[in-house]
Amino acid sequence: MEHHPDPDSLRHNLSSKLQRRENEKLAVLDHILKFMTLGTIIVGSIAIYAALHTNNRRLGADIFLRYSDRISDLRRSLPTTAFFEGSATGSMEMAPEERRAAHEVIYSIFELYELKVHGFLPSAIWKIREPDIEALLALPVFRQELAVLQNRFARHPRFAAWVEQVVRNRQNR
């Protein structure tokens, strides 16, 4: 005697198989959506990082340009004799406004240096002007004024040590 499956059993079997396939399709779709979401989050994070990095570079460049302009303006107010590299024996006579301008140049360099040290000014930007700053600080008139300001920079030993090293390196050349 042949055994024929029960129609209800076949229907139930077919329904189970269809349900399983439907669940598998939904699981695949769910995985695809999760990967798409993860991809979107990764791309968004990279875009945010790139924007912040670019903004920080622009901000550093802007800070540098403003300080550079300020230092240049102050330098123009100094007499041309202040930029002679000859050794200064004794003190150089300067008018009070010239002395103030030299002090402002030194303070501006100090501020720019501290911005670099604390990460607000990228080292790559600092390197653009560093040789000029070092040459300026090694000039006799600035060495003279640095000596006058020495006590004020005692609270900033890192800057004081850097200036001392710059002057020593320039003298040894």
C-alpha positions as protocol buffer text, in pm:
chain_id: "A"
residue {
  index: 1
  type: MET
  ca { x: 0 y: 0 z: 0 }
}
residue {
  index: 2
  type: GLU
  ca { x: 131 y: 332 z: -105 }
}
residue {
  index: 3
  type: HIS
  ca { x: 158 y: 596 z: 150 }
}
residue {
  index: 4
  type: HIS
  ca { x: 39 y: 938 z: 38 }
}
residue {
  index: 5
  type: PRO
  ca { x: 139 y: 1233 z: 245 }
}
residue {
  index: 6
  type: ASP
  ca { x: -134 y: 1420 z: 412 }
}
residue {
  index: 7
  type: PRO
  ca { x: -222 y: 1741 z: 221 }
}
residue {
  index: 8
  type: ASP
  ca { x: -219 y: 1941 z: 545 }
}
residue {
  index: 9
  type: SER
  ca { x: 126 y: 1808 z: 621 }
}
residue {
  index: 10
  type: LEU
  ca { x: 249 y: 1906 z: 274 }
}
residue {
  index: 11
  type: ARG
  ca { x: 100 y: 2251 z: 311 }
}
residue {
  index: 12
  type: HIS
  ca { x: 265 y: 2288 z: 651 }
}
residue {
  index: 13
  type: ASN
  ca { x: 599 y: 2163 z: 514 }
}
residue {
  index: 14
  type: LEU
  ca { x: 580 y: 2401 z: 220 }
}
residue {
  index: 15
  type: SER
  ca { x: 479 y: 2686 z: 444 }
}
residue {
  index: 16
  type: SER
  ca { x: 775 y: 2614 z: 677 }
}
residue {
  index: 17
  type: LYS
  ca { x: 1020 y: 2610 z: 387 }
}
residue {
  index: 18
  type: LEU
  ca { x: 881 y: 2935 z: 249 }
}
residue {
  index: 19
  type: GLN
  ca { x: 894 y: 3092 z: 593 }
}
residue {
  index: 20
  type: ARG
  ca { x: 1258 y: 2982 z: 638 }
}
residue {
  index: 21
  type: ARG
  ca { x: 1353 y: 3125 z: 299 }
}
residue {
  index: 22
  type: GLU
  ca { x: 1175 y: 3448 z: 381 }
}
residue {
  index: 23
  type: ASN
  ca { x: 1362 y: 3465 z: 714 }
}
residue {
  index: 24
  type: GLU
  ca { x: 1693 y: 3400 z: 538 }
}
residue {
  index: 25
  type: LYS
  ca { x: 1620 y: 3681 z: 289 }
}
residue {
  index: 26
  type: LEU
  ca { x: 1533 y: 3915 z: 575 }
}
residue {
  index: 27
  type: ALA
  ca { x: 1853 y: 3817 z: 759 }
}
residue {
  index: 28
  type: VAL
  ca { x: 2063 y: 3892 z: 449 }
}
residue {
  index: 29
  type: LEU
  ca { x: 1880 y: 4222 z: 402 }
}
residue {
  index: 30
  type: ASP
  ca { x: 1937 y: 4301 z: 770 }
}
residue {
  index: 31
  type: HIS
  ca { x: 2311 y: 4232 z: 734 }
}
residue {
  index: 32
  type: ILE
  ca { x: 2330 y: 4449 z: 422 }
}
residue {
  index: 33
  type: LEU
  ca { x: 2158 y: 4735 z: 602 }
}
residue {
  index: 34
  type: LYS
  ca { x: 2390 y: 4700 z: 903 }
}
residue {
  index: 35
  type: PHE
  ca { x: 2698 y: 4711 z: 678 }
}
residue {
  index: 36
  type: MET
  ca { x: 2560 y: 5013 z: 493 }
}
residue {
  index: 37
  type: THR
  ca { x: 2499 y: 5189 z: 824 }
}
residue {
  index: 38
  type: LEU
  ca { x: 2848 y: 5102 z: 944 }
}
residue {
  index: 39
  type: GLY
  ca { x: 2994 y: 5225 z: 614 }
}
residue {
  index: 40
  type: THR
  ca { x: 2802 y: 5550 z: 643 }
}
residue {
  index: 41
  type: ILE
  ca { x: 2929 y: 5601 z: 999 }
}
residue {
  index: 42
  type: ILE
  ca { x: 3289 y: 5531 z: 892 }
}
residue {
  index: 43
  type: VAL
  ca { x: 3270 y: 5768 z: 594 }
}
residue {
  index: 44
  type: GLY
  ca { x: 3106 y: 6034 z: 811 }
}
residue {
  index: 45
  type: SER
  ca { x: 3375 y: 5997 z: 1078 }
}
residue {
  index: 46
  type: ILE
  ca { x: 3651 y: 6028 z: 819 }
}
residue {
  index: 47
  type: ALA
  ca { x: 3484 y: 6339 z: 674 }
}
residue {
  index: 48
  type: ILE
  ca { x: 3457 y: 6498 z: 1020 }
}
residue {
  index: 49
  type: TYR
  ca { x: 3822 y: 6417 z: 1097 }
}
residue {
  index: 50
  type: ALA
  ca { x: 3935 y: 6562 z: 763 }
}
residue {
  index: 51
  type: ALA
  ca { x: 3729 y: 6878 z: 821 }
}
residue {
  index: 52
  type: LEU
  ca { x: 3871 y: 6925 z: 1172 }
}
residue {
  index: 53
  type: HIS
  ca { x: 4226 y: 6861 z: 1051 }
}
residue {
  index: 54
  type: THR
  ca { x: 4184 y: 7111 z: 766 }
}
residue {
  index: 55
  type: ASN
  ca { x: 4027 y: 7366 z: 1000 }
}
residue {
  index: 56
  type: ASN
  ca { x: 4312 y: 7328 z: 1250 }
}
residue {
  index: 57
  type: ARG
  ca { x: 4569 y: 7379 z: 975 }
}
residue {
  index: 58
  type: ARG
  ca { x: 4386 y: 7689 z: 854 }
}
residue {
  index: 59
  type: LEU
  ca { x: 4362 y: 7823 z: 1207 }
}
residue {
  index: 60
  type: GLY
  ca { x: 4734 y: 7759 z: 1263 }
}
residue {
  index: 61
  type: ALA
  ca { x: 4818 y: 7932 z: 935 }
}
residue {
  index: 62
  type: ASP
  ca { x: 4593 y: 8226 z: 1025 }
}
residue {
  index: 63
  type: ILE
  ca { x: 4755 y: 8262 z: 1369 }
}
residue {
  index: 64
  type: PHE
  ca { x: 5099 y: 8244 z: 1208 }
}
residue {
  index: 65
  type: LEU
  ca { x: 5017 y: 8505 z: 944 }
}
residue {
  index: 66
  type: ARG
  ca { x: 4874 y: 8748 z: 1199 }
}
residue {
  index: 67
  type: TYR
  ca { x: 5178 y: 8716 z: 1426 }
}
residue {
  index: 68
  type: SER
  ca { x: 5412 y: 8734 z: 1129 }
}
residue {
  index: 69
  type: ASP
  ca { x: 5245 y: 9058 z: 1014 }
}
residue {
  index: 70
  type: ARG
  ca { x: 5261 y: 9197 z: 1366 }
}
residue {
  index: 71
  type: ILE
  ca { x: 5632 y: 9117 z: 1399 }
}
residue {
  index: 72
  type: SER
  ca { x: 5702 y: 9264 z: 1055 }
}
residue {
  index: 73
  type: ASP
  ca { x: 5517 y: 9586 z: 1139 }
}
residue {
  index: 74
  type: LEU
  ca { x: 5709 y: 9619 z: 1464 }
}
residue {
  index: 75
  type: ARG
  ca { x: 6041 y: 9548 z: 1291 }
}
residue {
  index: 76
  type: ARG
  ca { x: 5972 y: 9830 z: 1044 }
}
residue {
  index: 77
  type: SER
  ca { x: 5944 y: 10073 z: 1336 }
}
residue {
  index: 78
  type: LEU
  ca { x: 6300 y: 9992 z: 1447 }
}
residue {
  index: 79
  type: PRO
  ca { x: 6604 y: 10175 z: 1311 }
}
residue {
  index: 80
  type: THR
  ca { x: 6799 y: 9995 z: 1042 }
}
residue {
  index: 81
  type: THR
  ca { x: 7103 y: 9989 z: 1270 }
}
residue {
  index: 82
  type: ALA
  ca { x: 6914 y: 9741 z: 1490 }
}
residue {
  index: 83
  type: PHE
  ca { x: 6954 y: 9480 z: 1215 }
}
residue {
  index: 84
  type: PHE
  ca { x: 7332 y: 9498 z: 1180 }
}
residue {
  index: 85
  type: GLU
  ca { x: 7493 y: 9173 z: 1284 }
}
residue {
  index: 86
  type: GLY
  ca { x: 7821 y: 9330 z: 1395 }
}
residue {
  index: 87
  type: SER
  ca { x: 7912 y: 9263 z: 1753 }
}
residue {
  index: 88
  type: ALA
  ca { x: 7776 y: 9521 z: 1989 }
}
residue {
  index: 89
  type: THR
  ca { x: 8029 y: 9631 z: 2243 }
}
residue {
  index: 90
  type: GLY
  ca { x: 7835 y: 9804 z: 2514 }
}
residue {
  index: 91
  type: SER
  ca { x: 7474 y: 9899 z: 2484 }
}
residue {
  index: 92
  type: MET
  ca { x: 7304 y: 10031 z: 2177 }
}
residue {
  index: 93
  type: GLU
  ca { x: 7118 y: 10357 z: 2227 }
}
residue {
  index: 94
  type: MET
  ca { x: 6753 y: 10336 z: 2137 }
}
residue {
  index: 95
  type: ALA
  ca { x: 6465 y: 10577 z: 2174 }
}
residue {
  index: 96
  type: PRO
  ca { x: 6191 y: 10463 z: 2415 }
}
residue {
  index: 97
  type: GLU
  ca { x: 5950 y: 10384 z: 2130 }
}
residue {
  index: 98
  type: GLU
  ca { x: 6218 y: 10179 z: 1955 }
}
residue {
  index: 99
  type: ARG
  ca { x: 6290 y: 9990 z: 2277 }
}
residue {
  index: 100
  type: ARG
  ca { x: 5916 y: 9927 z: 2322 }
}
residue {
  index: 101
  type: ALA
  ca { x: 5895 y: 9797 z: 1963 }
}
residue {
  index: 102
  type: ALA
  ca { x: 6188 y: 9561 z: 2025 }
}
residue {
  index: 103
  type: HIS
  ca { x: 6017 y: 9435 z: 2341 }
}
residue {
  index: 104
  type: GLU
  ca { x: 5692 y: 9387 z: 2149 }
}
residue {
  index: 105
  type: VAL
  ca { x: 5878 y: 9184 z: 1886 }
}
residue {
  index: 106
  type: ILE
  ca { x: 6027 y: 8965 z: 2160 }
}
residue {
  index: 107
  type: TYR
  ca { x: 5689 y: 8921 z: 2330 }
}
residue {
  index: 108
  type: SER
  ca { x: 5524 y: 8837 z: 1997 }
}
residue {
  index: 109
  type: ILE
  ca { x: 5791 y: 8575 z: 1931 }
}
residue {
  index: 110
  type: PHE
  ca { x: 5734 y: 8440 z: 2283 }
}
residue {
  index: 111
  type: GLU
  ca { x: 5358 y: 8414 z: 2223 }
}
residue {
  index: 112
  type: LEU
  ca { x: 5409 y: 8248 z: 1886 }
}
residue {
  index: 113
  type: TYR
  ca { x: 5658 y: 8005 z: 2041 }
}
residue {
  index: 114
  type: GLU
  ca { x: 5414 y: 7916 z: 2321 }
}
residue {
  index: 115
  type: LEU
  ca { x: 5135 y: 7861 z: 2067 }
}
residue {
  index: 116
  type: LYS
  ca { x: 5365 y: 7618 z: 1885 }
}
residue {
  index: 117
  type: VAL
  ca { x: 5468 y: 7440 z: 2206 }
}
residue {
  index: 118
  type: HIS
  ca { x: 5105 y: 7393 z: 2311 }
}
residue {
  index: 119
  type: GLY
  ca { x: 5001 y: 7259 z: 1971 }
}
residue {
  index: 120
  type: PHE
  ca { x: 4803 y: 7558 z: 1844 }
}
residue {
  index: 121
  type: LEU
  ca { x: 5058 y: 7623 z: 1573 }
}
residue {
  index: 122
  type: PRO
  ca { x: 5172 y: 7321 z: 1371 }
}
residue {
  index: 123
  type: SER
  ca { x: 5548 y: 7266 z: 1367 }
}
residue {
  index: 124
  type: ALA
  ca { x: 5548 y: 7269 z: 987 }
}
residue {
  index: 125
  type: ILE
  ca { x: 5417 y: 7627 z: 989 }
}
residue {
  index: 126
  type: TRP
  ca { x: 5663 y: 7731 z: 1262 }
}
residue {
  index: 127
  type: LYS
  ca { x: 5953 y: 7595 z: 1055 }
}
residue {
  index: 128
  type: ILE
  ca { x: 5874 y: 7847 z: 778 }
}
residue {
  index: 129
  type: ARG
  ca { x: 5975 y: 8144 z: 992 }
}
residue {
  index: 130
  type: GLU
  ca { x: 6199 y: 7982 z: 1256 }
}
residue {
  index: 131
  type: PRO
  ca { x: 6533 y: 8066 z: 1083 }
}
residue {
  index: 132
  type: ASP
  ca { x: 6431 y: 8433 z: 1053 }
}
residue {
  index: 133
  type: ILE
  ca { x: 6315 y: 8443 z: 1416 }
}
residue {
  index: 134
  type: GLU
  ca { x: 6642 y: 8285 z: 1531 }
}
residue {
  index: 135
  type: ALA
  ca { x: 6847 y: 8534 z: 1326 }
}
residue {
  index: 136
  type: LEU
  ca { x: 6646 y: 8822 z: 1467 }
}
residue {
  index: 137
  type: LEU
  ca { x: 6689 y: 8711 z: 1830 }
}
residue {
  index: 138
  type: ALA
  ca { x: 7063 y: 8672 z: 1778 }
}
residue {
  index: 139
  type: LEU
  ca { x: 7107 y: 9035 z: 1665 }
}
residue {
  index: 140
  type: PRO
  ca { x: 7293 y: 9251 z: 1919 }
}
residue {
  index: 141
  type: VAL
  ca { x: 7002 y: 9486 z: 1982 }
}
residue {
  index: 142
  type: PHE
  ca { x: 6768 y: 9196 z: 2057 }
}
residue {
  index: 143
  type: ARG
  ca { x: 7027 y: 9020 z: 2273 }
}
residue {
  index: 144
  type: GLN
  ca { x: 7057 y: 9346 z: 2466 }
}
residue {
  index: 145
  type: GLU
  ca { x: 6679 y: 9369 z: 2513 }
}
residue {
  index: 146
  type: LEU
  ca { x: 6649 y: 8999 z: 2596 }
}
residue {
  index: 147
  type: ALA
  ca { x: 6894 y: 9060 z: 2879 }
}
residue {
  index: 148
  type: VAL
  ca { x: 6669 y: 9343 z: 3002 }
}
residue {
  index: 149
  type: LEU
  ca { x: 6364 y: 9111 z: 2988 }
}
residue {
  index: 150
  type: GLN
  ca { x: 6544 y: 8806 z: 3128 }
}
residue {
  index: 151
  type: ASN
  ca { x: 6369 y: 8818 z: 3467 }
}
residue {
  index: 152
  type: ARG
  ca { x: 6026 y: 8839 z: 3303 }
}
residue {
  index: 153
  type: PHE
  ca { x: 6089 y: 8517 z: 3112 }
}
residue {
  index: 154
  type: ALA
  ca { x: 6222 y: 8334 z: 3419 }
}
residue {
  index: 155
  type: ARG
  ca { x: 5868 y: 8199 z: 3466 }
}
residue {
  index: 156
  type: HIS
  ca { x: 5888 y: 8047 z: 3118 }
}
residue {
  index: 157
  type: PRO
  ca { x: 6200 y: 7831 z: 3137 }
}
residue {
  index: 158
  type: ARG
  ca { x: 6127 y: 7646 z: 2814 }
}
residue {
  index: 159
  type: PHE
  ca { x: 6123 y: 7971 z: 2614 }
}
residue {
  index: 160
  type: ALA
  ca { x: 6425 y: 8109 z: 2800 }
}
residue {
  index: 161
  type: ALA
  ca { x: 6621 y: 7789 z: 2729 }
}
residue {
  index: 162
  type: TRP
  ca { x: 6522 y: 7797 z: 2362 }
}
residue {
  index: 163
  type: VAL
  ca { x: 6631 y: 8162 z: 2326 }
}
residue {
  index: 164
  type: GLU
  ca { x: 6959 y: 8088 z: 2503 }
}
residue {
  index: 165
  type: GLN
  ca { x: 7020 y: 7794 z: 2269 }
}
residue {
  index: 166
  type: VAL
  ca { x: 6935 y: 8006 z: 1962 }
}
residue {
  index: 167
  type: VAL
  ca { x: 7176 y: 8282 z: 2066 }
}
residue {
  index: 168
  type: ARG
  ca { x: 7452 y: 8031 z: 2153 }
}
residue {
  index: 169
  type: ASN
  ca { x: 7408 y: 7848 z: 1819 }
}
residue {
  index: 170
  type: ARG
  ca { x: 7422 y: 8174 z: 1625 }
}
residue {
  index: 171
  type: GLN
  ca { x: 7735 y: 8290 z: 1809 }
}
residue {
  index: 172
  type: ASN
  ca { x: 7911 y: 7960 z: 1733 }
}
residue {
  index: 173
  type: ARG
  ca { x: 7861 y: 7998 z: 1358 }
}
